[in-house]
Amino acid sequence: MSKLRGLFFSLGLAALTGLMASEAQAETLTLSVFAGTDTTVAPIYTVTGATPTSVTAVVGTLNSDLAGAGFGAYSFSNLGGSSNNPGDNTVGAFILTSGNLTVTAGGAGEGTPITVVLSEGGFTLPASSSSLLDRAQSNVAGASMSSQGSTGMFTDATGASVSTPMITLGTSGGDVTQTAMLGTYTTPFTLESQTTLAMTAASSAGPGSNGFSQKVTVGATSVPEPASLVLMLTGMPLPLVVLGLIRRRRAAA
């Protein structure tokens, strides 16, 4: 009896240790703004979230950094990101970027693109899915030119990657979704959204603006039916080991 209790205590301790380790390795959202479209160089501005599911730019610092980098025509009234890390088998896994960019006529860098990047690793659910979706939205006002390009990126634990086709939205704004097919992948995986923005104000009388968002999602995986779940559980090694111990105990009695 004491040996059996010791075995269950060891199993419980191992499970608790694994849970604590996974919590200690929780990922964080990273939000960055780059000059132009090259995201391999150092960003103009970057910030990490205080939690795995939310990040918010300090717009005063961001706008000051933009002006210092030659983009004084641009300013953000808000910019942030969110996620549902580590994901969910019902709604899938997602990251969401949203913000409002304004442009002042005649300012430095007017009409030149900048790129907003949101990324996060450590997603474990869903463990399999057939689709990667990228939804881009744009609401433009007071701009003679506005360009928004959006793409979503997926990278699994082996380094294999998939990207959605580019979504291009103009001065009329819009709401467009693109889909890319996912093959077999290994968790944990990373999601990244890239939103390239460029604007020219229509008039010196007031700034132009673009209220934008981009959501990158790994589609949900269906939950096993009860019968399938039972078959899956009975095929696992641990229940067989426990059953064998119970039988040995009854035989000894």
Wavefront OBJ file of the C-alpha trace (Angstrom):
o trace
v 0.000 0.000 0.000
v 2.810 2.438 0.906
v 4.547 1.745 -2.422
v 1.312 2.449 -4.319
v 0.791 5.713 -2.436
v 4.391 6.669 -3.173
v 3.847 6.054 -6.887
v 0.746 8.277 -7.047
v 2.539 10.978 -5.018
v 5.433 10.945 -7.479
v 3.094 11.172 -10.460
v 1.233 14.094 -8.890
v 4.461 15.905 -8.044
v 5.737 15.473 -11.610
v 2.488 16.856 -13.046
v 2.591 19.851 -10.682
v 6.233 20.557 -11.560
v 5.407 20.451 -15.272
v 2.483 22.850 -14.789
v 4.641 25.314 -12.848
v 7.343 25.169 -15.519
v 4.849 25.845 -18.316
v 3.453 28.847 -16.449
v 6.968 30.212 -15.894
v 7.612 30.073 -19.650
v 4.522 32.105 -20.581
v 5.084 34.185 -23.704
v 4.502 37.916 -24.132
v 3.196 39.985 -27.023
v 5.738 42.197 -28.785
v 4.582 45.297 -30.683
v 7.026 47.138 -32.957
v 6.971 49.951 -35.528
v 9.497 49.999 -38.387
v 10.527 52.636 -40.931
v 9.554 51.475 -44.421
v 8.753 47.822 -45.129
v 11.970 46.127 -43.958
v 11.228 44.392 -40.649
v 14.694 42.814 -40.337
v 16.287 46.102 -39.206
v 16.039 47.751 -35.798
v 12.535 49.159 -35.127
v 11.748 52.810 -34.522
v 9.755 51.760 -31.455
v 9.084 48.491 -29.617
v 7.218 47.439 -26.469
v 6.336 44.130 -24.799
v 3.104 43.355 -22.991
v 2.766 43.138 -19.230
v 0.656 39.979 -19.737
v 0.624 37.227 -22.400
v -2.681 38.552 -23.796
v -2.279 42.331 -24.044
v 0.192 45.018 -25.109
v -0.281 48.795 -25.437
v 2.017 51.374 -26.978
v 2.885 54.526 -25.027
v 1.756 56.873 -27.794
v 3.668 59.895 -26.479
v 6.948 57.987 -26.699
v 5.964 56.334 -29.997
v 5.108 59.634 -31.678
v 8.310 61.236 -30.401
v 10.317 58.311 -31.812
v 8.499 58.617 -35.153
v 9.381 62.327 -35.369
v 12.982 61.578 -34.478
v 13.159 59.006 -37.283
v 11.852 61.460 -39.891
v 8.141 60.627 -39.723
v 6.846 63.756 -38.027
v 3.787 63.815 -40.320
v 2.491 60.664 -38.612
v 1.111 60.226 -35.117
v -0.889 57.503 -33.387
v -3.802 58.324 -31.105
v -3.791 54.691 -29.994
v -2.000 51.448 -30.877
v -2.144 48.053 -29.193
v -2.441 44.310 -29.523
v -4.157 41.348 -27.886
v -4.221 37.557 -28.112
v -5.771 34.478 -26.547
v -2.461 32.719 -25.886
v -2.050 29.707 -25.550
v -5.068 29.311 -27.867
v -8.358 27.441 -27.708
v -9.841 24.387 -29.418
v -13.180 26.163 -29.871
v -12.185 29.554 -31.313
v -8.627 28.753 -32.395
v -5.560 30.898 -31.664
v -5.312 34.562 -32.598
v -3.424 37.841 -32.318
v -5.139 41.180 -32.993
v -3.542 44.542 -33.835
v -5.591 47.755 -33.724
v -4.826 51.449 -33.850
v -5.531 54.859 -35.321
v -2.917 56.637 -37.427
v -3.221 60.318 -38.370
v -1.229 62.297 -40.959
v -0.618 66.072 -41.127
v -0.156 67.755 -44.501
v 3.374 68.898 -45.242
v 4.946 67.014 -42.362
v 8.167 65.019 -42.588
v 7.725 61.554 -44.055
v 4.181 62.190 -45.335
v 3.208 59.411 -47.752
v 6.186 57.207 -46.764
v 5.310 53.729 -45.445
v 5.808 52.500 -41.905
v 5.142 48.931 -40.711
v 3.467 47.782 -37.495
v 4.404 44.250 -36.369
v 2.713 42.227 -33.608
v 4.105 38.805 -32.686
v 3.858 36.156 -29.992
v 5.080 32.586 -29.538
v 4.062 29.789 -27.185
v 0.688 28.913 -28.737
v -0.170 25.237 -28.143
v -3.841 25.089 -29.189
v -5.223 24.062 -31.543
v -2.658 21.282 -31.975
v -3.821 20.789 -35.573
v -5.737 22.938 -38.042
v -6.182 23.313 -41.776
v -6.259 27.109 -42.016
v -4.450 30.353 -41.243
v -6.693 33.415 -41.662
v -5.803 37.092 -41.911
v -8.555 39.709 -41.619
v -7.662 43.360 -42.292
v -9.960 46.339 -41.728
v -9.446 49.979 -42.658
v -11.534 53.111 -42.024
v -9.951 56.085 -43.822
v -11.005 59.743 -43.597
v -9.473 62.992 -44.857
v -6.699 61.370 -46.893
v -5.907 61.930 -50.570
v -3.802 58.764 -50.516
v -3.893 55.840 -48.138
v -2.266 52.458 -48.517
v -2.586 49.545 -46.102
v -0.951 46.187 -46.736
v -1.499 43.299 -44.331
v -0.150 39.773 -44.096
v -0.284 37.087 -41.405
v 2.545 34.679 -40.594
v 2.699 31.301 -38.809
v 5.891 29.524 -37.650
v 5.898 26.186 -35.834
v 8.447 24.733 -33.391
v 10.546 23.272 -36.224
v 10.859 26.630 -37.997
v 8.441 25.740 -40.796
v 6.414 28.795 -41.801
v 3.244 29.713 -43.702
v 2.107 33.212 -44.757
v -1.249 34.480 -45.965
v -1.495 36.376 -49.268
v -1.086 40.145 -48.947
v -4.259 42.169 -48.342
v -4.162 45.642 -49.916
v -6.623 48.337 -48.838
v -6.758 51.855 -50.326
v -8.306 55.224 -49.508
v -11.815 53.785 -49.680
v -11.003 51.459 -46.767
v -12.532 48.004 -46.467
v -12.768 44.666 -44.703
v -10.961 41.752 -46.383
v -9.961 38.235 -45.288
v -7.294 36.025 -46.848
v -6.698 32.347 -46.068
v -3.625 30.132 -46.284
v -3.601 26.345 -45.855
v -1.679 24.783 -42.970
v -0.171 21.333 -43.188
v 0.905 19.174 -40.260
v 2.776 21.264 -37.712
v 4.547 20.936 -34.367
v 3.533 23.014 -31.346
v 4.309 25.447 -29.833
v 3.840 27.903 -32.694
v 4.267 31.643 -33.269
v 1.838 34.097 -34.855
v 2.836 37.416 -36.427
v 0.921 40.201 -38.155
v 2.516 42.835 -40.366
v 0.563 45.987 -41.240
v 2.198 48.494 -43.617
v 0.663 51.984 -43.578
v 1.206 55.085 -45.757
v -0.946 58.220 -45.939
v -1.150 61.692 -47.481
v -3.528 64.296 -46.061
v -6.237 65.596 -48.407
v -6.037 69.129 -47.037
v -3.981 71.331 -44.759
v -7.209 72.222 -42.975
v -7.147 69.005 -40.965
v -5.318 65.685 -40.592
v -6.199 62.483 -42.400
v -6.741 59.305 -40.397
v -6.937 55.551 -40.694
v -8.564 53.476 -37.962
v -7.197 50.009 -38.752
v -7.109 46.486 -37.378
v -5.625 43.142 -38.356
v -6.456 39.737 -36.869
v -4.399 36.606 -37.608
v -6.081 33.337 -36.616
v -5.251 29.638 -36.660
v -8.634 28.012 -37.278
v -10.229 25.959 -34.535
v -10.032 22.182 -34.400
v -13.205 20.188 -33.717
v -13.513 18.613 -30.274
v -13.586 14.761 -30.289
v -17.003 13.141 -29.857
v -17.537 11.263 -26.555
v -17.095 7.842 -28.159
v -13.899 8.944 -29.875
v -12.663 10.487 -26.623
v -13.199 7.227 -24.745
v -11.273 5.296 -27.373
v -8.454 7.837 -27.222
v -8.195 7.679 -23.417
v -8.275 3.877 -23.288
v -5.413 3.838 -25.756
v -3.155 5.864 -23.461
v -0.402 4.074 -21.460
v -1.153 5.613 -18.034
v -4.711 4.178 -17.622
v -3.353 0.716 -18.501
v -0.633 1.030 -15.859
v -3.149 2.110 -13.198
v -5.488 -0.742 -14.135
v -2.644 -3.228 -13.769
v -1.785 -1.915 -10.289
v -5.421 -2.233 -9.185
v -5.530 -5.854 -10.407
v -2.310 -6.699 -8.561
v -3.728 -5.193 -5.373
v -6.934 -7.286 -5.662
v -4.898 -10.423 -6.329
v -2.747 -9.798 -3.233
v -5.882 -9.346 -1.111
l 1 2 3 4 5 6 7 8 9 10 11 12 13 14 15 16 17 18 19 20 21 22 23 24 25 26 27 28 29 30 31 32 33 34 35 36 37 38 39 40 41 42 43 44 45 46 47 48 49 50 51 52 53 54 55 56 57 58 59 60 61 62 63 64 65 66 67 68 69 70 71 72 73 74 75 76 77 78 79 80 81 82 83 84 85 86 87 88 89 90 91 92 93 94 95 96 97 98 99 100 101 102 103 104 105 106 107 108 109 110 111 112 113 114 115 116 117 118 119 120 121 122 123 124 125 126 127 128 129 130 131 132 133 134 135 136 137 138 139 140 141 142 143 144 145 146 147 148 149 150 151 152 153 154 155 156 157 158 159 160 161 162 163 164 165 166 167 168 169 170 171 172 173 174 175 176 177 178 179 180 181 182 183 184 185 186 187 188 189 190 191 192 193 194 195 196 197 198 199 200 201 202 203 204 205 206 207 208 209 210 211 212 213 214 215 216 217 218 219 220 221 222 223 224 225 226 227 228 229 230 231 232 233 234 235 236 237 238 239 240 241 242 243 244 245 246 247 248 249 250 251 252 253
